[in-house]
Amino acid sequence: MSLIESFNPLTDPMIQVMNESGEIVRPDLMPNWSTEKIKEAYATMILVRVADAKFTNMQRQGRCGTYPSVEGHEAIQIGSGFELQKTDWVFPAFRELPICYVHGMPLEKILLYWLGNEWGSHTDACVAPVSIPVGSHMLHAVGYAWAMRLQKKPVITVSYFGDGATSEGDFYEAMNFAGVNKAGSIFMCQNNNYAISTPRSKQTVAKTLAQKAISAGIPGVVVDGLDIFAMATVTKLAADRARNNNEPTLIEAINYRYGNHTTSDDSGRYRTKEEVEEWRKKDPVMRLKLYLQKNNLWSEAWEQKIREDADVKVRAAVEIGENFPVQTVDEIFDYMYEKPTPALIEQKEYLKGFLGNQ
């Protein structure tokens, strides 16, 4: 019986491989990563942090629409993303810059979405469009995984969502459907302690969110979501179950959202600076840096180089995004469905008239 299948979400402690000091506490659970891959993971985390800060600043400057910071979610998404195959399908919510990038979406396409351009949802990567409605995309992920099983294709799906989505009926429906129909789908719950301003304690009195998988008859595990190694190992086990046996898994990754819910939020109104600073001590990027330092894999020169490279990549993405051709009114409506509905046709014509038939 694997670690996932034997895990009891009601009694077992959170799975952790690397502690806050960058020390390996479960060497038996270290992912099979080379030194180069570990350093690549850290460089990717730095790139994501640079992009995240830039996109946030762009919103403040009026150059970008509402934007959700991903700071604190890097280990979950990069750790899991490194264990997926490029043919697997990722179904993101809206705070998924890291996994979208790792899974093949160019930075400029990710930015383009937040610039309000429909072409930000167009990509050759196996990434579904951003899902703003809370929890609805889990159903899409399970449906796709089920279709792949029926077609006998070794493709799995992963849906990424926050703790708030576990309060939605879609969450239970998706898990139940996946269990009954043996759909190879991973439910990646990023428990960052808040559903916007609602703390986890006011969402449910359940000891864990992972235990909610019991109702669907599927495994649920609790993982340190600020530990990139733990995320990689558990995702690999879940992916193998999904790919080889069409077995779904719920992963509750405990992490923290360091920034506001979005740029339209003020988290200082519902949580204290002391709370944030306490969680800062568990920062996933700092944790991996400490590991690299302890193992003589880090240097000031290398850190400076990857930060300079990240800055170049982000600047290039912004240049492309801000100079991308303006979308037409037709493009806003014509790709919603295979064939436009009468309501969409009416809305499109109204907007064209309002804008002067652009």
C-alpha positions as CSV (number, residue, x, y, z in Angstrom):
1,M,0.0,0.0,0.0
2,S,1.4,3.4,-1.0
3,L,1.9,6.4,1.2
4,I,-1.2,8.0,-0.3
5,E,-3.4,4.9,0.2
6,S,-2.3,4.3,3.7
7,F,-2.6,7.9,4.9
8,N,-5.3,8.7,7.4
9,P,-6.3,12.4,7.1
10,L,-7.9,12.3,10.5
11,T,-4.9,11.1,12.5
12,D,-1.7,11.2,10.5
13,P,0.7,14.2,10.6
14,M,1.2,16.4,7.7
15,I,3.7,15.0,5.2
16,Q,6.9,17.0,5.2
17,V,10.3,16.2,3.6
18,M,12.1,19.5,4.3
19,N,11.6,21.6,7.3
20,E,11.7,25.4,7.6
21,S,15.4,25.4,8.2
22,G,16.1,23.6,4.9
23,E,16.9,20.3,6.6
24,I,15.7,17.0,5.1
25,V,13.6,15.3,7.8
26,R,12.4,12.4,5.6
27,P,15.2,11.4,3.3
28,D,13.1,8.4,2.2
29,L,10.6,10.7,0.6
30,M,13.1,12.9,-1.3
31,P,12.0,13.2,-5.0
32,N,14.4,11.6,-7.5
33,W,15.7,15.0,-8.7
34,S,19.2,15.7,-9.9
35,T,21.2,18.6,-8.5
36,E,20.5,20.4,-11.7
37,K,16.8,19.9,-11.4
38,I,16.7,21.2,-7.8
39,K,18.6,24.3,-8.9
40,E,16.2,24.7,-11.8
41,A,13.3,24.5,-9.4
42,Y,14.8,27.3,-7.3
43,A,15.5,29.5,-10.4
44,T,11.9,28.9,-11.5
45,M,10.7,30.1,-8.0
46,I,12.8,33.2,-8.4
47,L,11.4,33.9,-11.9
48,V,7.8,33.5,-10.6
49,R,8.5,35.9,-7.7
50,V,9.9,38.5,-10.1
51,A,7.0,38.1,-12.5
52,D,4.5,38.2,-9.7
53,A,5.9,41.5,-8.3
54,K,6.0,43.0,-11.7
55,F,2.4,42.1,-12.6
56,T,1.2,43.5,-9.2
57,N,3.1,46.7,-9.8
58,M,1.6,47.0,-13.3
59,Q,-1.9,46.9,-11.8
60,R,-1.0,49.6,-9.3
61,Q,0.2,51.7,-12.3
62,G,-3.0,51.2,-14.2
63,R,-1.3,49.1,-16.8
64,C,-3.1,45.8,-15.9
65,G,-6.4,44.6,-14.6
66,T,-7.1,43.1,-11.2
67,Y,-4.3,40.6,-10.4
68,P,-4.0,37.8,-7.8
69,S,-0.5,37.5,-6.2
70,V,0.9,33.9,-6.1
71,E,3.5,34.6,-3.4
72,G,3.4,31.6,-1.1
73,H,2.0,29.2,-3.6
74,E,5.3,28.5,-5.5
75,A,6.3,25.2,-3.9
76,I,2.8,23.7,-4.5
77,Q,2.6,24.5,-8.1
78,I,6.3,24.2,-9.2
79,G,6.8,21.0,-7.1
80,S,3.8,19.3,-8.5
81,G,4.3,20.7,-12.0
82,F,7.8,19.1,-12.2
83,E,6.2,15.7,-11.7
84,L,3.6,16.0,-14.5
85,Q,3.9,15.0,-18.1
86,K,3.5,17.8,-20.7
87,T,0.5,15.8,-22.2
88,D,-1.3,15.9,-18.8
89,W,-4.0,18.6,-18.5
90,V,-3.9,21.3,-15.9
91,F,-7.1,23.0,-14.9
92,P,-6.3,26.3,-13.1
93,A,-8.4,28.6,-10.9
94,F,-6.9,32.1,-11.1
95,R,-3.9,32.1,-8.8
96,E,-1.9,29.7,-10.9
97,L,0.9,31.6,-12.7
98,P,3.6,29.1,-11.5
99,I,1.9,25.9,-12.7
100,C,0.8,27.5,-16.0
101,Y,4.3,28.6,-16.7
102,V,5.9,25.3,-15.7
103,H,3.4,23.4,-17.8
104,G,4.4,25.3,-20.9
105,M,2.5,28.6,-21.1
106,P,4.7,31.6,-22.0
107,L,4.8,34.4,-19.4
108,E,3.5,36.8,-22.0
109,K,0.4,34.7,-22.5
110,I,-0.2,34.6,-18.8
111,L,0.1,38.3,-18.5
112,L,-2.1,38.9,-21.6
113,Y,-5.0,37.3,-19.7
114,W,-4.7,39.9,-16.9
115,L,-4.3,42.6,-19.5
116,G,-7.9,41.7,-20.5
117,N,-7.0,40.2,-23.9
118,E,-8.9,37.0,-25.0
119,W,-5.7,35.7,-26.5
120,G,-4.3,35.2,-23.1
121,S,-6.5,32.0,-23.0
122,H,-5.0,30.7,-26.2
123,T,-2.0,28.4,-25.8
124,D,-0.4,25.3,-27.2
125,A,0.2,24.0,-23.7
126,C,-2.2,21.5,-22.1
127,V,-3.6,24.2,-19.8
128,A,-7.3,25.0,-19.6
129,P,-8.5,28.7,-19.5
130,V,-8.5,30.5,-16.2
131,S,-11.6,29.7,-14.1
132,I,-12.8,32.6,-12.0
133,P,-16.0,30.9,-10.7
134,V,-15.0,29.1,-7.5
135,G,-14.7,25.4,-7.9
136,S,-16.5,24.9,-11.2
137,H,-13.3,23.8,-13.1
138,M,-12.9,20.7,-10.9
139,L,-15.9,19.2,-12.8
140,H,-14.2,20.0,-16.1
141,A,-11.0,18.3,-15.0
142,V,-12.8,15.1,-13.9
143,G,-14.8,15.0,-17.1
144,Y,-11.6,15.3,-19.2
145,A,-9.9,12.6,-17.2
146,W,-12.9,10.3,-17.6
147,A,-12.9,10.9,-21.4
148,M,-9.2,10.0,-21.5
149,R,-9.9,6.7,-19.6
150,L,-12.7,5.9,-22.1
151,Q,-10.3,6.5,-25.0
152,K,-7.6,4.5,-23.2
153,K,-5.1,7.4,-23.3
154,P,-2.5,7.7,-20.5
155,V,-3.4,11.3,-19.8
156,I,-4.3,12.6,-16.3
157,T,-5.7,15.9,-15.1
158,V,-5.0,18.2,-12.1
159,S,-7.3,20.9,-10.9
160,Y,-5.8,23.6,-8.6
161,F,-8.1,25.4,-6.2
162,G,-8.2,27.1,-2.8
163,D,-9.6,26.0,0.5
164,G,-12.8,28.1,-0.2
165,A,-13.7,25.8,-3.1
166,T,-14.1,22.9,-0.7
167,S,-17.2,24.7,0.6
168,E,-18.8,24.4,-2.9
169,G,-21.1,21.6,-4.0
170,D,-19.0,21.3,-7.2
171,F,-16.1,20.0,-5.1
172,Y,-18.1,17.1,-3.7
173,E,-19.7,16.3,-7.0
174,A,-16.4,16.2,-8.8
175,M,-14.8,13.9,-6.3
176,N,-17.8,11.6,-6.2
177,F,-17.9,11.4,-10.0
178,A,-14.2,10.7,-10.2
179,G,-14.4,7.9,-7.6
180,V,-17.4,6.2,-9.2
181,N,-16.2,6.5,-12.7
182,K,-12.5,5.9,-12.0
183,A,-11.3,9.1,-13.5
184,G,-7.5,9.7,-13.2
185,S,-7.7,13.2,-11.7
186,I,-5.8,14.9,-8.9
187,F,-7.6,17.5,-6.8
188,M,-4.9,20.0,-5.6
189,C,-6.4,22.0,-2.7
190,Q,-4.1,24.9,-1.9
191,N,-5.2,25.6,1.7
192,N,-3.8,29.1,2.2
193,N,-6.0,29.6,5.3
194,Y,-8.3,32.2,3.8
195,A,-11.1,32.2,1.2
196,I,-10.7,35.9,0.5
197,S,-11.3,37.2,4.0
198,T,-13.1,34.2,5.4
199,P,-10.7,32.1,7.6
200,R,-10.6,28.4,7.3
201,S,-12.0,28.1,10.8
202,K,-15.3,29.7,9.6
203,Q,-15.6,27.5,6.6
204,T,-15.6,24.1,8.3
205,V,-15.1,22.4,11.6
206,A,-13.5,19.4,9.9
207,K,-10.1,18.6,11.3
208,T,-8.6,18.6,7.8
209,L,-9.9,19.3,4.3
210,A,-8.3,16.1,3.1
211,Q,-10.8,14.1,5.1
212,K,-13.6,15.3,2.9
213,A,-12.3,12.7,0.3
214,I,-13.5,9.9,2.6
215,S,-17.1,10.8,1.6
216,A,-16.2,10.0,-2.0
217,G,-14.3,6.9,-1.2
218,I,-11.0,8.2,-2.5
219,P,-7.7,8.9,-0.6
220,G,-7.0,12.3,0.9
221,V,-3.5,13.4,2.1
222,V,-2.2,16.4,3.9
223,V,1.1,17.9,2.7
224,D,3.3,20.8,3.7
225,G,2.6,23.0,0.7
226,L,5.6,25.2,1.6
227,D,7.9,22.3,1.0
228,I,8.7,21.8,-2.7
229,F,10.1,18.3,-2.1
230,A,7.1,17.0,-0.3
231,M,4.8,18.4,-3.0
232,A,6.9,16.7,-5.7
233,T,6.9,13.3,-4.0
234,V,3.2,13.2,-3.2
235,T,2.2,14.5,-6.6
236,K,4.4,11.8,-8.3
237,L,2.6,9.1,-6.2
238,A,-0.8,10.6,-7.0
239,A,0.1,10.9,-10.7
240,D,1.1,7.3,-10.9
241,R,-2.1,6.2,-9.3
242,A,-4.1,8.3,-11.7
243,R,-2.1,7.2,-14.8
244,N,-1.8,3.5,-14.1
245,N,-5.0,2.7,-12.3
246,N,-7.4,5.7,-13.1
247,E,-7.5,6.4,-9.3
248,P,-8.2,10.0,-8.1
249,T,-6.6,11.6,-5.1
250,L,-7.3,14.7,-3.0
251,I,-4.1,16.6,-1.9
252,E,-4.5,19.2,0.8
253,A,-1.4,21.4,0.6
254,I,-1.0,23.6,3.6
255,N,0.5,27.0,2.6
256,Y,-0.1,30.7,3.1
257,R,-1.0,33.6,0.9
258,Y,1.5,36.3,1.7
259,G,-0.1,39.0,-0.3
260,N,-3.7,40.2,-0.7
261,H,-6.4,38.0,-2.2
262,T,-6.1,40.2,-5.3
263,T,-5.0,43.8,-5.9
264,S,-8.6,44.9,-5.0
265,D,-8.3,43.4,-1.5
266,D,-6.8,44.7,1.7
267,S,-5.8,41.7,3.8
268,G,-4.8,44.0,6.7
269,R,-8.5,44.3,7.5
270,Y,-8.8,40.7,8.5
271,R,-5.4,39.4,9.5
272,T,-2.5,40.8,11.6
273,K,1.0,41.6,10.5
274,E,2.2,39.3,13.3
275,E,0.4,36.4,11.7
276,V,1.9,37.1,8.3
277,E,5.4,37.5,9.7
278,E,5.1,34.2,11.5
279,W,4.2,32.4,8.3
280,R,7.1,34.3,6.5
281,K,9.4,32.1,8.6
282,K,8.2,29.2,6.5
283,D,8.6,30.9,3.1
284,P,9.0,28.2,0.4
285,V,11.6,30.1,-1.6
286,M,13.7,30.8,1.5
287,R,13.4,27.2,2.6
288,L,14.8,25.9,-0.7
289,K,17.6,28.5,-0.6
290,L,18.6,27.3,2.9
291,Y,18.7,23.7,1.6
292,L,20.9,24.8,-1.3
293,Q,23.2,26.7,1.0
294,K,23.5,23.7,3.4
295,N,24.5,21.5,0.5
296,N,27.0,23.9,-1.1
297,L,24.7,24.4,-4.2
298,W,24.2,28.2,-3.8
299,S,26.4,31.2,-4.3
300,E,25.9,35.0,-4.4
301,A,27.0,35.1,-8.0
302,W,24.6,32.4,-9.1
303,E,21.7,34.1,-7.2
304,Q,22.5,37.3,-9.0
305,K,22.7,35.6,-12.3
306,I,19.3,33.9,-12.0
307,R,17.7,37.1,-10.8
308,E,19.1,39.0,-13.8
309,D,17.9,36.3,-16.1
310,A,14.5,36.4,-14.5
311,D,14.3,40.2,-14.9
312,V,15.2,39.9,-18.6
313,K,12.5,37.3,-19.2
314,V,9.8,39.3,-17.4
315,R,10.7,42.5,-19.2
316,A,10.4,40.7,-22.5
317,A,7.0,39.2,-21.5
318,V,5.7,42.7,-20.6
319,E,7.0,44.1,-23.8
320,I,5.2,41.5,-25.9
321,G,2.0,41.6,-23.7
322,E,1.6,45.4,-23.8
323,N,2.3,45.5,-27.6
324,F,0.1,42.6,-28.5
325,P,-2.6,43.4,-31.2
326,V,-5.8,44.7,-29.7
327,Q,-8.5,42.1,-29.7
328,T,-11.6,42.6,-31.9
329,V,-15.2,42.5,-30.6
330,D,-15.7,39.4,-32.6
331,E,-12.8,37.6,-30.8
332,I,-14.4,38.4,-27.4
333,F,-17.5,36.4,-28.3
334,D,-16.7,33.9,-31.1
335,Y,-14.6,31.5,-29.1
336,M,-17.0,31.1,-26.2
337,Y,-18.8,28.1,-27.8
338,E,-18.3,26.2,-31.0
339,K,-21.3,28.1,-32.4
340,P,-22.4,31.4,-30.9
341,T,-25.7,31.3,-29.1
342,P,-28.5,33.8,-30.0
343,A,-27.8,35.7,-26.7
344,L,-24.1,36.1,-27.5
345,I,-24.9,37.2,-31.0
346,E,-27.2,39.9,-29.6
347,Q,-24.7,41.0,-27.0
348,K,-22.0,41.2,-29.7
349,E,-24.0,43.4,-31.9
350,Y,-25.0,45.6,-29.1
351,L,-21.4,46.1,-28.0
352,K,-20.3,46.8,-31.6
353,G,-23.0,49.5,-31.8
354,F,-22.0,50.9,-28.5
355,L,-18.3,51.1,-29.6
356,G,-19.1,52.5,-33.0
357,N,-19.1,49.1,-34.9
358,Q,-15.4,48.4,-34.2
